[in-house]
Amino acid sequence: MGHRTRTPAASGVSEQLLLAVAEQMKLPFLQVARLAEAGQLRNTTETLQDIQTTADAALRLLDNYLFGARLSLEGQYALELEPVSVSSVLYDTGHELDKLAKLYGVDLELSFAGKFGPVMANRQGLQSALISLGYTLIEALPSLQSKDLRLQLAAHRCRYGIVAGLYTDVEQLTADALRAGRRLHGNSRQPLATLTHSSGAGVFVADAILHAMDSELTPTRHHKLFGLGTVLKPNPQIQLI
Amino acid sequence: MRILLVEPDAQLAKTYARVLHDDGHEIVAAKTAQSAIHAADAHQPQLVLLEMQLVSHSGIEFLYEFRSYDDWQNIPVIILSIVPPGEFSGNRELLEQALGVVGYYYKPHTTLADLRKLVTKVTIGT
């Protein structure tokens, strides 16, 4: 990890992030509490599977949030970049999000437009960012105007490198929505009001992690789908070969 | 009783709907303010359970739209929200008198048993 100077602004960012995460974590706790109560009231064990999936997803999410929040809190650290296979990160991200997606009735798909060499990223950072983002989108999709409740984990080439991200048919995933969200982050309990009913913490955690990789979350398109993703630079050594 | 449940979270909506359905209520679920207006038009609910924090349009916006129709002036609305009631304390009069909210309940502190009691109370009162 390299060193960076912590500024008062960075401290403010971490506090905002922690507030968003705390707000976000109310939801899985609430779901688990009500599912457990419903199981007792209805004298059935059919909610047990949902409780387990919800709690497991929340625990994994918390790890990713902690990763992002720690980076933001410690301020002086930057994530070390290494050659990373984008396809492999997207595959593992899909695996992590699969059960949660099923719980919300969302179809998760992988889509790679071509073959890619390694990119310069931090593997854990990239995966945590995509999982955090995925969680927010999965949870949000049923309440958006999505026709087919489908979320694509995808990568394609662009002028500046490889874009890896998550895509849906929801038109609200725009640059304006993201810009407004970043502006309201820390001042509103629902900064991404056109995208999600929650605090959208996953989006801001992804943003914080990607910043530590000298990258950022950006609105992007994949075929006809709308999405959020990040541009990753190809590994220069592989390019020379 | 026919209940319009305006709940953006798919998981919570399913749980609330199951329990209220078990009590003999007919549940019409909507995830957004816009779909809730359509659902109200199609199903003529006798009670509305409303989350304030919705996508695109807030619960308040829904309430203004809902109350603008003559047919829906007297339908009781219970707010069951992730937003603590304290944040609306300055607007209590507006919610209760102008928008006909019969109760504001904080979701994390309101169990399913509490919700069933609330709905039963409204059912008896109507």
Chai-1 contact restraints between the chains, C-beta under 6 A:
chainA,res_idxA,chainB,res_idxB,connection_type,confidence,min_distance_angstrom,max_distance_angstrom,comment,restraint_id
A,L30,B,P108,contact,1.0,0.0,6.0,A-B,restraint_1
A,Q31,B,Q11,contact,1.0,0.0,6.0,A-B,restraint_2
A,R34,B,T15,contact,1.0,0.0,6.0,A-B,restraint_3
A,L35,B,T15,contact,1.0,0.0,6.0,A-B,restraint_4
A,E37,B,T111,contact,1.0,0.0,6.0,A-B,restraint_5
A,E37,B,L112,contact,1.0,0.0,6.0,A-B,restraint_6
A,A38,B,T15,contact,1.0,0.0,6.0,A-B,restraint_7
A,A38,B,V19,contact,1.0,0.0,6.0,A-B,restraint_8
A,L41,B,L112,contact,1.0,0.0,6.0,A-B,restraint_9
A,Y104,B,A10,contact,1.0,0.0,6.0,A-B,restraint_10
A,P142,B,A10,contact,1.0,0.0,6.0,A-B,restraint_11
A,S143,B,P8,contact,1.0,0.0,6.0,A-B,restraint_12
A,S143,B,K31,contact,1.0,0.0,6.0,A-B,restraint_13
A,S143,B,T32,contact,1.0,0.0,6.0,A-B,restraint_14
A,S143,B,V55,contact,1.0,0.0,6.0,A-B,restraint_15
A,Q190,B,Q53,contact,1.0,0.0,6.0,A-B,restraint_16
A,T194,B,S56,contact,1.0,0.0,6.0,A-B,restraint_17
A,H197,B,P8,contact,1.0,0.0,6.0,A-B,restraint_18
A,H197,B,Q53,contact,1.0,0.0,6.0,A-B,restraint_19
A,H197,B,L54,contact,1.0,0.0,6.0,A-B,restraint_20
A,H197,B,V55,contact,1.0,0.0,6.0,A-B,restraint_21
